[in-house]
Each structure stands twice: as C-alpha cells, then as structure tokens.
Amino acid sequence: MTASLDRFRASVSADMPRVREELAALVAFRSVADDASVAGDNRDAADWVRRALVDAGIPDVDLHETSDGSLAVIGRRPAREGAPTVLLYSHYDVQPAGPESAWASDPFTLTERDGRWYGRGAADCKGNLVMHLAALRAVGESPVGVVVVCEGSEETGTGGLEHLVAERPDLVAADAVVIADAGNVAVGEPTVTTSLRGMAIVRVDVETLGGAVHSGMYGGPAPDALVALIGMLATLHDDAGNTTIDGVDASGTWSGADYPEDRFRADAGVLDGVGLAGDGSIADRLWARPSVTVMGMDCPPVVGSAAAVVPRASARLGLRVPPGADADAVRDALIAHLRARVPWSARITVAEEAVGQPFAARTDGPAYAALTESLQEVYGREVAVAGQGGSIPLCTALQEALPDAEIVLMGVEEPLCRIHAPNESVDPSEIENLAVAEALFLERVVRASDRG
C-alpha cells in the first residue's frame, strides 16, 4: 500500500489550506442545537455541509428533519457491483461556548496559536467533518460506496437521528461504519475506540417547606431542603470516591490500553495536591465502571443569600453506564437509591431526561482490521485500543438497524482538544493524518471484500 499511502499523503497535504478554510467557515456557525436564538445558524450549517459533500463527490445529499427538530445531512454515493458501502459519521452541532471571557480568542472565529486551531467545535465535531471531506477528495472516484451522515443534535441527547435511523434504516444501509467522534489517546498515537459508556440524565427536586423561613427562629427542627438534597447526593459515592448505587456493579476492569495517571491528571487539569476519585486503574474507572456527576444545582447563590432555611432545592445528575449494563436499569437503580435515602419524609420528584445505551464494538471483522492497518501504516506505530467515557447513542441505534455491519470509532479529539470546555482546539496534524488513514481505509476495505 506504499504507493497509495504516498499518493494520499500528497493529496491531503496539498489540501490542508482548504481544510483550514472549511473549518473556519464551520466554526463561524453558532450551531448550538438547543438554542432557539441560533436556529438560523443551525440550518445554515446543515446547508453548508450539504453543499460541501456534493463538492467532495457525494452526488445525492438531502436534509432530513428529525423528531427533535434538528436537520440531519445524509448523502450517498452508490457502490460499484460487488464493492462494500462505508458510512462516515460526524456532527455539526456544538456545545455552548459559555462565557466568552473564559476564551483567549473569539470561540466562533478559528484562531491559530502555537500550531493548534482554536474555536468551538474545532475538534468536536467539525474537525472530524472536514477530515471526512479531505479523505473523500483524496480518494476521488472509487468502487467503494459511501454514505455520509452528519447529525445536528448530537450534543443534546434528544435522539432525533436515532429515531430517524430506526424509522428509515434504508438511509444508513452500509457494510461498515466509521464514527468520527472519538480520538487518539495523545497526539500522534493512533487509537481505535471500542467501548462507549451509555448515559442517563435525571433531575431531582426536593421540597420541605411552603417557603423560606428565618434560620434563627426556625432553624434546627425546620427541615432544610438543601441539606436533604446534599445528604442524598453524598450517598452516591464512598469515602474514596467510588460510585455506590444500590444494586449497580462498580468493579469493572479494562483490558485495553492503559491511561497513565500523570497523563490523566494533566489532561483533566487536576490541581496539584488534589487526589483522584475512586480505586483501580484510570482506565477501569473511566471506561469500565459507572459514574455519577452533579451537572447542576438550583439553590440560593452565595452572593445575596439570606439567613433562611431553604424550602426547595434541585439537582441535575449525569449518569455514565459501562458496556454490559443497561442504561435504563441503572437509571432506575439510581432513582430508587435516592428515593430510599430521602430524610424527614421530604417531598421528592424525579424527572427522567435523556438516556442512551452503552456500546461495545466488534473487533474481529475485516473493517476493523482494515482501519487498524491503515492507522498503523500512516502513524508508523502500533494502534492503541481505548474506551471512551462519553456516550454516542447513535452507535447503539446503528447496531440495531445494521446488525451485520461493523462499527469502528476514531477521530481528532485527543485530550489536548479540551472538547466542551473553553479554548477548545484541534491539532491540524491529527486532521491530516486521520484523513490519510481514512482514505487508505476506504481503498483497503474494497480489497478486503475482493479477497472475501
């Protein structure tokens, strides 16, 4: 494959100025899916993707409105007789930027600093989208069939694309799927992701009083809703920080690539002298075990707080569920655990929000072999096998719709990208190398089918 590798390297390298221009155009769209104030940006971003795919050689591209109101961009180039079809996935919606004061540059203007490109969505997932475009241009005319799916509400977890896939599996019919919404364990270290934790989100509301009362006159016997909520949440972890939900196993182990503690501390920005939560290896805790995060809390703010007993308090909890467990069952166990620990017979209401099942990829098929071989050839080193603590519910939906298809995950989102955080960035060398690897994979997977 050396000749093909050299050809694809030259093509993608020459294409990188265009890739940067495309990413700059995409980053400029404030495509936060659940923000009604930027609905126009979401539609414009979807239309930009449609036109870009046509320009990259995908002739039949349509916008599909999904059940959550978002637009999915789906394009298809038919395979020649006997050749396989590969689905390439990414998403154009992004997380909110948050306070712009936390950014060193405008989050919606692609900005280069120290060799990296900064902007909201530069890595997650617009960087993966332009990687697909570069790979398609490098491959050009090819026997392999290609389906490209670009989602518009991945970050919200509202399931629009999953519902569309369930209703119209014909739109995504393929023999192999490349989900470009993951990344290498570090820049320059090729990685395939074989495991995703599932997720569930619940909101917990606690009420104890008809209204706030003076803490001097009533504090003590008056039940404090915030104290009740804090006490309930505290039971979700032991003193070491391990997750402790009644009836939920939290002892799983990871058999793939290690995640060194010093690297994790640096990647996560753990402050000097602060310990890590839980026991076992980092990979065990991150990829093979459940976790619970308090995503947000409604209670009186410190500034302006009064000497009063709090009558009501709320929390939004994010649950991550490892492969082998059912997200609905673990969510129900979490709710039951909290209900069993409500003090003073306080009133509790639990609202179930988004849920997505965990995912485990097949690693014994020709597409997996073709991708790992391509990555190894491009990077010149062994490919690591990693999990991902985050969730991509579409993987499970595709697994159900395409039971015979292989699903493999890779992408540009290495730890330094700081996805979902201020100053998100991407290393352009990752876009370049992965575009070359994907082009090589698209050629190699056809040869693998010929041999079959």
DOMI-565982 format. One record per residue (C-alpha): x, y, z. Coordinates in pm, 1 decimal, m for minus. Each point is the difference from the previous one (the first is absolute). Layout:
% DOMI-565982
+----------+----------+----------+
!       xx !       yy !       zz !
+----------+----------+----------+
!        X !        Y !        Z !
...
+----------+----------+----------+
% end
This chain:
% DOMI-565982
+----------+----------+----------+
!       xx !       yy !       zz !
+----------+----------+----------+
!      0.0 !      0.0 !      0.0 !
!    305.0 !    228.9 !     m3.7 !
!    m90.8 !    156.7 !   m335.6 !
!   m353.0 !     73.8 !    120.5 !
!    130.9 !    139.0 !    326.8 !
!    236.2 !    236.8 !   m181.6 !
!   m276.8 !    109.3 !   m236.9 !
!   m246.7 !     66.9 !    280.7 !
!    260.5 !    180.3 !    210.4 !
!     81.4 !    233.0 !   m286.7 !
!   m367.2 !     64.2 !    m74.6 !
!   m100.6 !     77.8 !    358.8 !
!    311.1 !    208.0 !     67.6 !
!    m74.0 !    219.6 !   m301.4 !
!   m363.1 !     21.0 !    114.4 !
!     70.6 !    125.8 !    353.5 !
!    m37.6 !    373.9 !    m79.0 !
!   m347.9 !    m77.8 !   m130.4 !
!    m69.7 !   m212.9 !    307.3 !
!     84.3 !    295.0 !    222.5 !
!   m231.7 !    227.6 !   m198.9 !
!   m280.9 !   m254.9 !     26.5 !
!     47.2 !    m40.1 !    373.3 !
!      3.5 !    377.5 !     44.9 !
!   m330.2 !     23.0 !   m188.8 !
!   m154.2 !   m275.7 !    212.3 !
!    122.3 !    138.5 !    332.0 !
!   m159.1 !    335.0 !    m87.7 !
!   m345.6 !   m162.0 !     17.7 !
!   m130.7 !     25.0 !    357.1 !
!   m168.1 !   m336.8 !    m45.1 !
!   m111.3 !    m75.2 !    356.0 !
!   m292.2 !   m234.6 !    m66.1 !
!   m221.3 !     87.4 !    296.7 !
!     45.3 !    377.7 !    m19.6 !
!   m299.8 !    147.0 !   m183.0 !
!    180.3 !    331.0 !    m41.9 !
!    243.6 !   m160.2 !   m247.9 !
!   m248.6 !   m212.7 !   m193.1 !
!    107.1 !    176.1 !   m318.6 !
!    362.6 !    m98.7 !     57.8 !
!   m100.7 !   m363.2 !     41.1 !
!   m187.3 !     m2.2 !   m329.3 !
!    281.3 !    187.6 !   m175.0 !
!    255.8 !   m245.2 !    137.8 !
!   m204.1 !   m294.8 !   m126.1 !
!    m25.9 !    157.1 !   m344.8 !
!    375.7 !     70.7 !     m0.7 !
!     65.4 !   m366.9 !     74.6 !
!   m235.7 !   m107.1 !   m278.1 !
!    180.8 !    213.4 !   m256.3 !
!    343.0 !   m107.9 !    126.4 !
!    m88.2 !   m367.8 !    m36.1 !
!   m121.5 !     48.8 !   m355.4 !
!    324.4 !    180.9 !    m77.6 !
!    197.0 !   m290.0 !    153.6 !
!   m156.5 !   m249.0 !   m237.9 !
!   m318.2 !   m113.3 !    176.9 !
!   m266.9 !     71.8 !   m262.6 !
!   m320.3 !    m82.2 !    188.6 !
!    m24.8 !    207.2 !    320.6 !
!   m317.4 !     96.5 !    185.1 !
!    m99.2 !    177.6 !    319.9 !
!   m228.2 !   m209.3 !    221.8 !
!   m199.3 !    162.4 !    278.7 !
!      4.3 !   m222.3 !    307.2 !
!   m242.6 !    m43.5 !    288.2 !
!    183.4 !    253.4 !    216.9 !
!    m13.3 !    265.6 !   m271.9 !
!    364.7 !    m24.6 !    m99.4 !
!    121.7 !    m58.9 !   m353.4 !
!    203.9 !   m308.0 !    m85.0 !
!    210.2 !     21.6 !   m315.3 !
!     13.7 !   m336.7 !   m178.5 !
!    175.3 !    m61.6 !   m329.5 !
!     67.4 !   m314.8 !   m201.1 !
!    229.1 !   m106.1 !   m282.5 !
!    m95.2 !   m351.0 !   m117.5 !
!    256.2 !   m279.2 !     m0.2 !
!    104.8 !   m167.3 !   m318.9 !
!   m121.5 !   m357.3 !    m35.6 !
!    157.1 !   m224.7 !    260.6 !
!    164.3 !    280.1 !    197.1 !
!    m90.9 !     81.8 !    361.7 !
!   m163.2 !    317.3 !    130.3 !
!    153.3 !    197.4 !    284.7 !
!   m190.5 !    250.0 !    215.2 !
!    197.4 !    301.6 !    125.5 !
!   m148.2 !    187.0 !    296.6 !
!     58.1 !    333.8 !    172.9 !
!   m218.2 !    280.8 !    138.6 !
!    m14.1 !    373.5 !    m62.7 !
!   m171.8 !    109.9 !    322.2 !
!    215.3 !    117.9 !    290.2 !
!     m9.3 !     58.8 !    372.7 !
!    m70.7 !    358.1 !    114.3 !
!    316.9 !    207.3 !     18.0 !
!    m72.4 !    123.0 !    351.5 !
!    141.3 !    333.7 !    117.3 !
!    209.3 !    148.7 !   m277.9 !
!    221.1 !    153.0 !    269.7 !
!    129.9 !   m352.3 !     68.2 !
!    132.7 !    m24.0 !   m356.3 !
!    331.8 !    143.2 !   m114.0 !
!   m159.2 !     77.6 !   m339.8 !
!   m349.3 !     21.0 !   m147.7 !
!   m144.2 !   m354.2 !     30.6 !
!   m167.8 !     26.6 !   m340.2 !
!    305.4 !    125.5 !   m187.7 !
!    255.5 !   m268.6 !    m84.2 !
!    327.0 !    131.4 !    143.9 !
!    346.9 !   m151.6 !    m22.1 !
!    227.5 !      2.1 !    305.1 !
!    313.5 !   m205.8 !     50.1 !
!    m84.5 !   m224.3 !   m291.0 !
!   m354.6 !    m85.8 !    115.6 !
!   m330.8 !    127.5 !   m138.3 !
!   m237.4 !    137.9 !    265.2 !
!   m377.4 !     37.1 !    m14.5 !
!   m319.7 !   m161.0 !    123.0 !
!    m45.7 !   m320.7 !   m196.7 !
!    352.9 !     11.1 !   m144.4 !
!     40.2 !   m356.6 !    123.3 !
!   m348.4 !   m110.5 !    110.3 !
!   m111.6 !    m61.3 !   m259.6 !
!     60.4 !    241.2 !   m287.2 !
!    365.5 !   m100.5 !    m14.5 !
!   m113.8 !   m356.1 !    m66.8 !
!   m235.4 !    120.8 !   m271.1 !
!    272.2 !    179.3 !   m194.2 !
!    217.6 !   m310.0 !     47.2 !
!   m269.0 !   m199.9 !   m183.7 !
!    m10.2 !    259.2 !   m278.6 !
!    377.9 !    m12.2 !    m46.6 !
!     m3.8 !   m380.8 !     m8.0 !
!   m279.2 !     m8.2 !   m259.3 !
!    184.2 !    245.5 !   m223.2 !
!    318.8 !   m204.7 !     31.0 !
!   m176.9 !   m323.7 !    m98.4 !
!   m192.9 !    155.7 !   m289.2 !
!   m173.2 !   m251.4 !   m227.6 !
!     m8.4 !   m336.0 !    173.6 !
!   m191.4 !   m329.6 !     m8.4 !
!    m89.9 !     33.4 !    365.9 !
!   m345.1 !    130.2 !     79.7 !
!    m14.2 !    287.2 !    246.4 !
!   m276.9 !    122.1 !    227.4 !
!     72.5 !    317.3 !    195.9 !
!   m215.6 !     84.7 !    301.2 !
!     43.1 !    332.0 !    177.3 !
!   m220.8 !     52.2 !    303.5 !
!   m143.4 !    325.9 !    129.8 !
!    m85.0 !    m83.0 !    363.3 !
!    262.7 !   m241.6 !    130.4 !
!     91.7 !    223.9 !    291.8 !
!   m356.9 !     24.7 !    132.9 !
!    m67.5 !   m372.1 !     36.9 !
!   m355.9 !     49.5 !   m128.2 !
!     21.0 !   m293.8 !   m239.5 !
!   m114.6 !    156.5 !   m325.4 !
!    239.6 !   m193.5 !   m221.5 !
!    m46.3 !   m323.8 !    195.8 !
!   m374.0 !     18.1 !    m63.8 !
!     59.1 !     67.2 !   m369.6 !
!    235.2 !   m299.8 !    m25.0 !
!   m260.5 !   m223.8 !    166.0 !
!   m272.6 !    122.9 !   m237.5 !
!    211.2 !      9.6 !   m318.5 !
!    286.2 !   m252.1 !     21.7 !
!     24.0 !     17.8 !   m378.7 !
!    153.6 !    347.0 !     34.8 !
!    302.5 !   m138.7 !    184.8 !
!     36.3 !   m342.1 !   m161.9 !
!    371.1 !    m88.5 !     m2.6 !
!    243.3 !   m285.6 !     55.2 !
!    231.2 !    195.8 !    229.0 !
!    m31.1 !    318.1 !    204.3 !
!    271.8 !    247.3 !     99.9 !
!   m113.3 !    218.2 !    289.0 !
!    231.7 !    302.2 !      2.3 !
!    m82.9 !    134.9 !    344.3 !
!    283.0 !   m144.2 !    207.5 !
!    375.2 !     47.5 !     m0.3 !
!    352.8 !   m115.8 !     63.8 !
!    125.4 !    m49.8 !    355.1 !
!    256.1 !    271.9 !    m81.2 !
!    111.2 !    196.1 !   m305.7 !
!    181.7 !   m234.1 !   m234.9 !
!   m112.6 !   m321.0 !    176.0 !
!   m252.0 !   m178.3 !   m226.9 !
!   m300.4 !   m133.1 !    189.1 !
!   m323.9 !   m180.4 !    m70.2 !
!   m282.5 !     26.8 !    251.4 !
!   m185.3 !   m324.3 !     65.9 !
!   m212.2 !     89.1 !    299.8 !
!   m236.5 !    283.2 !     93.1 !
!   m177.6 !     53.7 !    326.6 !
!   m371.6 !     58.1 !    m25.4 !
!   m167.5 !    292.2 !    170.2 !
!   m309.3 !    112.0 !    182.2 !
!    m97.5 !    338.1 !    139.4 !
!   m243.8 !     52.7 !    285.7 !
!   m120.1 !    306.5 !    186.3 !
!    m72.3 !    m25.2 !    370.6 !
!   m221.6 !    256.8 !    178.9 !
!    m31.2 !      3.4 !    380.0 !
!   m259.9 !    206.3 !    193.6 !
!    m38.4 !     30.0 !    376.7 !
!   m171.7 !    332.9 !     77.9 !
!   m266.7 !    224.5 !   m145.9 !
!    260.7 !    276.6 !    m20.9 !
!    325.4 !    119.5 !    150.9 !
!     m5.1 !     64.0 !    375.3 !
!    240.0 !    184.9 !    230.7 !
!    286.6 !   m229.2 !    100.4 !
!     21.3 !    156.9 !    346.9 !
!   m367.5 !    m43.8 !     80.7 !
!    m51.3 !   m338.5 !   m170.1 !
!    344.5 !   m143.8 !    m79.6 !
!     57.2 !   m338.1 !    164.7 !
!   m333.9 !   m176.5 !    m13.1 !
!    m99.5 !    158.0 !   m332.4 !
!    103.4 !   m247.2 !   m275.1 !
!    249.4 !    160.4 !   m239.3 !
!    m58.0 !   m117.6 !   m359.3 !
!    355.8 !     78.5 !   m103.1 !
!    145.5 !   m200.8 !    289.5 !
!   m232.2 !   m286.9 !    m94.3 !
!    112.2 !      8.4 !   m362.6 !
!    369.4 !     21.9 !     89.0 !
!    m36.3 !   m296.2 !    234.1 !
!   m167.8 !   m208.9 !   m269.3 !
!    263.9 !     85.8 !   m257.6 !
!    279.8 !    m80.2 !    244.6 !
!   m113.5 !   m363.9 !     12.7 !
!     82.1 !    m48.5 !   m369.0 !
!    372.9 !    m28.1 !     76.5 !
!    204.0 !   m160.8 !    276.4 !
!    282.3 !    174.6 !    183.4 !
!    247.0 !    m95.4 !   m275.3 !
!   m226.8 !    139.0 !   m271.6 !
!   m123.2 !   m330.5 !   m144.7 !
!   m356.1 !      0.7 !   m136.3 !
!   m239.4 !   m167.8 !    243.5 !
!   m345.8 !    m43.7 !   m151.7 !
!   m201.2 !   m279.9 !    159.9 !
!      7.2 !   m309.9 !   m221.2 !
!    240.2 !    142.1 !   m260.5 !
!    338.1 !   m164.7 !    m56.3 !
!    288.0 !    247.8 !     15.2 !
!    291.0 !   m246.0 !    m12.6 !
!     56.7 !    m38.1 !   m375.7 !
!    350.9 !    m17.7 !   m147.2 !
!    139.8 !    116.4 !   m334.2 !
!    218.7 !   m235.5 !   m207.7 !
!    109.3 !    242.3 !   m272.5 !
!    241.3 !    293.0 !     m0.6 !
!    106.4 !    148.3 !    330.3 !
!    m59.2 !    365.2 !     87.7 !
!    301.2 !    110.2 !    208.0 !
!    m96.4 !    196.8 !    308.6 !
!    240.7 !    285.7 !    m69.3 !
!   m145.8 !     42.3 !   m349.0 !
!   m355.1 !    m11.1 !    132.8 !
!     77.6 !    260.3 !    265.2 !
!    145.4 !    229.5 !   m265.1 !
!   m281.2 !    m64.0 !   m248.8 !
!   m270.8 !     60.6 !    261.0 !
!    174.3 !    300.4 !    155.1 !
!      3.3 !   m150.2 !    349.7 !
!    151.6 !    249.8 !    242.6 !
!    332.5 !    m79.7 !    165.8 !
!    m47.9 !   m189.4 !    324.0 !
!   m360.4 !    m98.5 !    m75.3 !
!    m64.6 !   m374.1 !     m4.8 !
!   m203.1 !   m196.5 !   m253.0 !
!   m336.0 !   m156.4 !     77.8 !
!    m41.9 !   m375.5 !     25.8 !
!    214.3 !   m312.6 !     m1.1 !
!    145.9 !   m208.0 !   m282.7 !
!    174.7 !    116.0 !   m314.7 !
!    m98.9 !    319.0 !   m179.2 !
!   m121.6 !   m209.6 !   m294.9 !
!   m212.9 !   m213.8 !    232.2 !
!   m167.1 !    302.4 !    154.7 !
!    m42.5 !    187.9 !   m326.0 !
!   m102.0 !   m268.9 !   m247.9 !
!   m125.9 !   m304.1 !    192.5 !
!   m194.6 !    138.7 !    296.5 !
!   m303.6 !    220.7 !     61.2 !
!     34.2 !    356.8 !    119.0 !
!   m235.4 !    270.5 !    126.6 !
!     59.3 !    371.6 !    m44.5 !
!   m196.6 !    286.4 !    151.2 !
!    m40.3 !    202.7 !   m318.2 !
!   m180.2 !    290.6 !    159.7 !
!   m184.7 !    111.3 !    309.2 !
!   m276.0 !    249.4 !     74.8 !
!     38.7 !    151.7 !    346.8 !
!     57.0 !    348.0 !    143.1 !
!    324.4 !    153.8 !   m132.0 !
!    267.8 !    102.9 !    248.8 !
!    m18.0 !    364.5 !   m104.5 !
!   m328.4 !    137.3 !    128.4 !
!    m83.0 !   m302.7 !    214.6 !
!   m218.5 !     57.3 !    306.6 !
!    m10.9 !   m145.6 !    350.7 !
!   m278.7 !   m236.7 !    m94.9 !
!    m79.6 !   m371.0 !    m11.3 !
!    m18.8 !   m106.3 !   m365.4 !
!   m346.1 !   m133.1 !    m95.7 !
!     89.5 !   m165.6 !   m331.9 !
!    311.1 !   m107.6 !   m191.4 !
!     67.0 !   m182.5 !   m325.4 !
!    286.6 !   m182.5 !   m168.1 !
!     57.6 !   m134.2 !   m349.6 !
!    201.3 !   m321.4 !     m1.7 !
!    198.2 !   m153.0 !   m283.9 !
!     41.3 !   m377.4 !     13.1 !
!    253.9 !   m191.6 !   m210.4 !
!    m57.5 !   m371.9 !    m54.2 !
!    268.8 !   m246.9 !   m115.9 !
!    m50.3 !   m264.3 !   m271.1 !
!   m169.3 !   m309.5 !    135.4 !
!   m249.3 !    201.1 !    203.7 !
!   m340.7 !    129.2 !   m106.6 !
!    m28.0 !    378.9 !     22.0 !
!   m372.7 !     m8.2 !     82.7 !
!     55.3 !   m251.7 !    280.4 !
!    291.6 !    195.0 !    148.7 !
!   m198.8 !    324.8 !    m21.3 !
!   m290.7 !   m168.5 !    181.8 !
!    242.2 !   m128.0 !    264.3 !
!    132.6 !    353.7 !     48.1 !
!   m352.8 !    134.6 !     48.2 !
!    m88.1 !   m278.6 !    244.3 !
!    324.3 !     64.2 !    191.3 !
!    m83.6 !    367.5 !     41.4 !
!   m361.4 !    m63.0 !     98.6 !
!    112.8 !   m243.8 !    267.4 !
!    215.8 !    268.7 !    159.0 !
!   m236.5 !    295.8 !     20.4 !
!     19.1 !    137.9 !    355.6 !
!   m295.0 !    129.5 !    202.5 !
!   m251.7 !   m135.9 !   m253.7 !
!     82.0 !    299.3 !   m219.6 !
!   m186.6 !     26.4 !   m326.9 !
!    211.5 !   m116.7 !   m292.7 !
!    m74.0 !     15.7 !   m370.2 !
!    225.7 !   m165.0 !   m258.5 !
!    m23.0 !     86.0 !   m369.4 !
!    159.8 !   m238.7 !   m248.7 !
!    170.5 !    178.4 !   m287.5 !
!    230.5 !   m138.2 !   m269.7 !
!    120.6 !   m361.5 !     m3.5 !
!    242.0 !   m183.8 !   m228.7 !
!    127.2 !   m357.0 !     12.4 !
!    369.3 !    m92.3 !     28.4 !
!    181.0 !   m142.0 !   m300.0 !
!    265.7 !   m265.1 !    m64.3 !
!    148.7 !    m38.1 !   m347.3 !
!     86.4 !   m319.3 !   m182.9 !
!    374.7 !    m37.9 !    m44.3 !
!     14.1 !   m320.2 !   m204.2 !
!   m116.6 !    118.9 !   m342.2 !
!    167.9 !    116.8 !   m322.2 !
!    m96.3 !    367.9 !     42.9 !
!    160.1 !     15.6 !    344.6 !
!    313.1 !   m166.2 !   m139.0 !
!      7.9 !    235.4 !   m299.8 !
!    m30.5 !    309.2 !    218.3 !
!    262.7 !   m105.8 !    253.6 !
!    240.3 !    m94.8 !   m280.8 !
!    m56.6 !    337.9 !   m166.8 !
!     56.4 !    192.1 !    322.2 !
!    314.8 !   m196.2 !     74.9 !
!    139.0 !     63.6 !   m347.2 !
!    m69.2 !    374.7 !     16.7 !
!    131.1 !     56.5 !    352.4 !
!    278.4 !   m257.8 !    m14.2 !
!    m82.1 !   m148.5 !    339.2 !
!   m226.1 !   m253.0 !    165.3 !
!   m364.1 !     93.8 !     39.8 !
!   m133.6 !     36.8 !    354.2 !
!   m342.9 !   m131.0 !     99.2 !
!   m187.0 !    237.4 !    229.1 !
!   m342.4 !     58.6 !    143.3 !
!   m182.1 !    327.0 !     31.8 !
!   m174.0 !    125.4 !    309.9 !
!   m245.3 !    202.2 !   m206.6 !
!   m305.5 !   m124.7 !   m185.5 !
!   m100.9 !    m15.2 !   m366.3 !
!   m355.9 !   m142.5 !      3.5 !
!      2.4 !    m23.4 !   m379.4 !
!    243.1 !   m292.9 !     21.1 !
!   m260.9 !   m215.7 !    168.3 !
!   m268.4 !    115.3 !   m243.8 !
!    222.9 !    m93.3 !   m294.7 !
!     84.6 !   m332.6 !    160.9 !
!   m371.4 !    m79.9 !     15.5 !
!    m75.9 !    129.6 !   m351.5 !
!    307.6 !   m162.4 !   m160.5 !
!     61.2 !   m320.4 !    198.7 !
!    251.3 !   m136.1 !   m252.8 !
!    203.9 !    320.0 !    m36.6 !
!    326.2 !     65.7 !    180.3 !
!     18.0 !    326.8 !    193.8 !
!    340.6 !    151.7 !     70.4 !
!     83.0 !    327.3 !    175.9 !
!    285.9 !    243.4 !    m44.3 !
!     44.4 !    375.8 !    m27.7 !
!    196.0 !    317.1 !     63.0 !
!   m113.3 !     55.2 !    361.6 !
!    319.4 !    m75.5 !    197.3 !
!     15.6 !    125.0 !    363.5 !
!    166.6 !    334.4 !    m72.7 !
!   m306.9 !     98.6 !   m204.7 !
!   m195.0 !     79.9 !    319.8 !
!   m332.4 !    m73.6 !   m166.7 !
!   m306.4 !    153.9 !    170.6 !
!    229.4 !    241.4 !    188.4 !
!    119.9 !    353.8 !    m69.7 !
!    290.6 !     21.1 !   m245.1 !
!    m89.9 !   m316.9 !   m187.3 !
!    257.1 !    m69.5 !   m270.0 !
!    122.2 !   m255.5 !   m250.7 !
!    347.1 !    m97.5 !   m113.7 !
!     m6.3 !     28.7 !   m381.9 !
!    246.2 !   m288.3 !    m27.7 !
!   m269.8 !   m227.6 !    141.1 !
!   m246.6 !    112.6 !   m266.8 !
!    262.3 !    m59.5 !   m267.6 !
!    117.5 !   m340.4 !    121.0 !
!   m350.7 !   m131.0 !     61.5 !
!   m119.1 !    118.3 !   m341.7 !
!    285.2 !   m195.5 !   m157.4 !
!    m82.9 !   m304.3 !    213.7 !
!   m369.0 !     19.2 !    m90.9 !
!     81.2 !     24.5 !   m370.9 !
!    229.3 !   m299.7 !     33.3 !
!   m272.4 !   m186.2 !    187.9 !
!   m256.9 !     68.2 !   m272.9 !
!    238.2 !   m151.2 !   m254.9 !
!    105.8 !   m287.2 !    223.0 !
!   m355.4 !   m101.4 !     94.8 !
!    m82.1 !    m52.3 !   m369.2 !
!    300.7 !   m230.9 !    m37.7 !
!   m104.5 !   m186.9 !    313.8 !
!   m344.9 !    m58.8 !   m151.0 !
!    159.2 !   m117.4 !   m326.8 !
!    205.2 !   m255.0 !    193.9 !
!   m314.3 !   m109.6 !    181.6 !
+----------+----------+----------+
% end
